[in-house]
Amino acid sequence: MSAVSDDNLGCRCTIPTSDRFEVALRFAGALGCVGLFLLGLVLFQLPFEYSNSFSAGTGASCAAQGIGIMVISAAAFVDNIYGTVCIQRNFGFLTHFCGRGLFFMLMGLYAAPTISVLKQLGEQDNTSGTQATLALVGVIFSLLLGTAHLVLLCYRLLDGSEKKELNASGSVVPPSSLGGGGASA
């Protein structure tokens, strides 16, 4: 197992290498995770509230997807606010800017087919309607947030600031040792 860097543990607002854009995206990411968590909750509740519309297999699949979305959204929510060793080891992609961007983009794309169902549920005047409306906002916000992460990452890569950060962390293998064909015996 690789060692976890202590620089990324603790409150995310106090990390010295974070700029204002990263802090703003982490705060927005926490809000997006609330919407995605509500999406998981809606998907989990659907087979129980509308049991006559679901077969056993379809209902179990929908509930399992809801549980999965809730677990990963809760982990992403916590990681956006406070870095822990447990989340870094089990959900390592959330600790890097590119991983978070792809997470939000893929979750939004994964949940895109549920938009019509969420819109229909949102028209109800009860708790399920409110949850579905907030989940719909979370899905759309997730797509926008993923795009913002990836655009900022591309800007940083073109600017060179992300390359400097990667080289400083020692996670990049020096080019001289990459298959250059060492001395033959």
C-alpha positions in Angstrom: 0.0 0.0 0.0 1.2 3.5 -0.7 1.6 6.0 2.0 -1.0 8.7 2.2 0.3 12.3 2.2 -0.4 14.2 5.3 -0.6 17.4 3.3 -4.0 16.4 2.0 -5.6 15.5 5.3 -7.8 17.8 7.4 -9.9 20.7 6.4 -9.7 21.4 2.7 -9.9 25.2 3.1 -6.6 25.2 5.0 -4.4 23.4 2.5 -1.7 25.9 1.5 -1.5 24.7 -2.1 -5.2 25.3 -2.8 -6.2 28.5 -4.6 -9.5 30.3 -4.5 -10.8 28.4 -7.5 -10.2 25.0 -6.0 -11.8 26.0 -2.7 -14.8 27.3 -4.6 -15.1 24.1 -6.6 -14.8 22.0 -3.4 -17.6 24.0 -1.8 -19.7 23.7 -5.0 -18.8 20.0 -5.1 -20.1 19.5 -1.6 -23.4 21.0 -2.7 -23.4 18.8 -5.8 -22.9 15.8 -3.7 -26.0 16.6 -1.7 -28.0 16.6 -4.9 -26.4 13.3 -6.0 -27.1 11.8 -2.6 -30.7 12.7 -3.0 -30.7 11.1 -6.4 -29.5 7.9 -4.8 -32.2 8.2 -2.1 -34.9 8.7 -4.8 -33.6 5.7 -6.7 -33.6 3.6 -3.5 -37.1 4.6 -2.6 -38.8 4.2 -6.0 -39.2 0.4 -5.9 -40.7 0.5 -2.5 -43.1 3.4 -3.2 -44.2 2.1 -6.6 -43.8 -1.6 -6.1 -46.5 -2.5 -8.6 -44.4 -0.8 -11.4 -41.3 -2.8 -10.7 -40.5 -6.5 -11.0 -38.3 -8.0 -8.3 -35.1 -7.8 -10.4 -35.7 -4.3 -11.6 -36.6 -3.1 -8.2 -33.5 -4.7 -6.6 -31.3 -3.2 -9.4 -32.8 0.3 -8.9 -32.3 0.1 -5.1 -28.7 -1.2 -5.5 -27.9 1.7 -7.8 -29.4 4.1 -5.3 -27.3 2.6 -2.4 -24.1 2.8 -4.6 -24.8 6.5 -5.5 -25.5 7.4 -1.9 -22.3 5.8 -0.6 -20.0 7.3 -3.2 -21.7 10.7 -2.9 -21.3 10.7 0.8 -17.6 9.9 0.5 -17.2 12.7 -2.1 -19.1 15.1 0.2 -16.8 14.4 3.1 -13.7 14.5 0.9 -14.7 17.9 -0.4 -14.8 19.3 3.1 -12.3 17.2 5.1 -9.6 14.9 3.9 -9.4 11.5 5.6 -7.1 8.5 5.2 -10.0 6.2 4.8 -11.4 8.1 1.8 -8.0 8.6 0.2 -7.3 4.9 0.4 -10.7 3.7 -0.8 -11.8 6.5 -3.1 -8.4 7.8 -4.2 -9.7 9.4 -7.5 -11.5 12.0 -5.4 -8.2 13.4 -4.0 -7.0 14.7 -7.3 -8.6 17.5 -9.3 -8.9 15.4 -12.5 -10.5 12.6 -10.6 -13.1 14.8 -9.0 -13.9 16.4 -12.4 -14.4 13.0 -14.0 -16.4 11.8 -11.1 -18.9 14.7 -11.4 -19.0 14.4 -15.2 -19.6 10.7 -15.2 -22.2 10.8 -12.4 -24.1 13.4 -14.3 -23.9 11.4 -17.5 -24.8 8.2 -15.6 -27.9 9.9 -14.1 -29.0 11.7 -17.3 -31.5 9.0 -18.3 -33.3 9.5 -15.0 -34.0 13.2 -15.7 -37.5 12.5 -17.1 -38.4 10.4 -14.1 -37.1 13.0 -11.7 -39.1 15.7 -13.6 -42.3 13.7 -13.3 -41.7 13.0 -9.6 -40.8 16.6 -9.0 -44.4 17.7 -10.0 -45.8 16.0 -6.8 -46.5 18.2 -3.8 -44.9 16.0 -1.2 -41.5 15.1 0.2 -40.8 12.8 -2.8 -41.4 15.7 -5.1 -39.0 18.0 -3.3 -36.3 15.2 -3.2 -36.7 14.6 -6.9 -36.5 18.3 -7.7 -33.3 18.7 -5.7 -31.9 15.5 -7.2 -32.6 16.9 -10.7 -30.8 20.0 -9.8 -27.9 17.9 -8.5 -27.7 15.9 -11.7 -27.5 19.1 -13.8 -25.2 20.8 -11.4 -22.9 17.7 -11.4 -22.5 17.9 -15.2 -21.7 21.6 -14.9 -19.3 21.1 -12.0 -17.5 18.3 -13.9 -17.1 20.6 -16.8 -15.8 23.4 -14.6 -13.2 21.0 -13.0 -12.0 19.8 -16.4 -11.8 23.3 -17.9 -9.8 24.6 -14.9 -7.5 21.5 -15.1 -6.9 22.1 -18.8 -6.1 25.8 -18.1 -3.7 24.8 -15.3 -2.0 22.2 -17.6 -1.6 24.8 -20.4 -0.4 27.4 -17.9 2.1 24.9 -16.4 1.0 25.2 -12.7 -0.4 21.7 -12.6 2.8 20.2 -14.1 4.9 22.0 -11.5 2.7 20.6 -8.7 3.0 17.1 -10.1 6.8 17.3 -10.4 7.1 18.8 -6.9 5.1 15.9 -5.4 7.5 13.3 -6.9 4.7 11.4 -8.6 6.1 11.8 -12.1 8.8 9.5 -13.2 11.8 11.4 -14.7 11.9 11.1 -18.5 15.5 9.7 -18.4 14.3 6.4 -16.8 11.3 5.8 -19.2 12.4 2.9 -21.4 15.3 4.8 -22.9 17.1 1.5 -23.4 19.8 1.3 -20.7 23.2 -0.3 -21.1 23.1 -3.7 -22.7 25.1 -6.6 -21.2 
